Amino acid sequence: MWGDPNVGILTGLIFIGALVVFGSLAVVGGNMTGTARVRLRRRLDLVSGVATDASEQAYASLRRLSPHEKAGSFDRLLGRLLPSRDKLAVRLTRTGRDIALSRYVLMSAAVVFVVTVLLWSMLTLPFAIALLAGGVAGIALPHLAVNRMIARRMTRFLEGFPDALDLIVRCVRSGLSVPEAMRNVSDEMPGPVGEEFRRICDGIRLGQTLEQALGETAGRLTISDFNFFVISLSVQRETGGNLAETLGNLSKMLRRRRQMKLKIRAMSSEARASAYIVGALPFLMIAVLFVIKPDYIGTMFSDPRGIFVLGAGFLSQMLGMIVMMKMTRFEI
């Protein structure tokens, strides 16, 4: 059945039609969010009394952090279909970019379609296997891309966080309160550090307590360094003590931890390079054989036994790479 060209063409047309429908729904859903934005802006204006620049900034920050407020019809439909919509929305928020859930799903569907068509038409794989591989790619590739964006943003946050603590220490020693010191951090620190502290200040401006705003940010970032900061503030507010000295010691500790991580990364660079080379060699050899003698290597993709061998080799290769990468990562 799957080998019939008409069935394959019909299935491809169905894929294209589904993408068009999904795209149309996403556009309609995006247009339907205007009412929610107007309601949110009115609430902020009521809280602030007048429409000020501060309320506009708080509105923009809250709009980025509230996927339910900006959810259109397509996003609400995905909320019913996807089992972990809230967790996925939080992951997309952690990237620091305005990535809607509908856009993420559309990109996954596009990856499924492209990979399936390429494997089925160019490598002449059976349609069922090509569709299975496209489904795996559609789930894995966007997930890995989001993980990469999150990792880059968290790295930038950890690089600037000790400087933010030093700035808070200087503000506290000069007589400012902790919220005012955080406001200075949000104004002066660039990148993810300034963005996260700006969201904390916006939450406080909209009625949250300092503990609530910090807890919400800690749950979104899931970074141990920031958790230390939240715990230090909570303990100091309950028991008292010299907050400037506590945060200064925390800043020194975070800098030493980062230096240790960089040292471990440098010492394990040889093992990581070996993992990259060993993992890339099979794929490079297959590409070279495709260029030199495509008929010879093409049998592996057309014969069922060759497909089984390729699948087993791919799984064992991925398992070996995962083990080697785990061996070169240490928690400090």
Beta strands, then each sheet from edge to edge (+ up, - down):
end
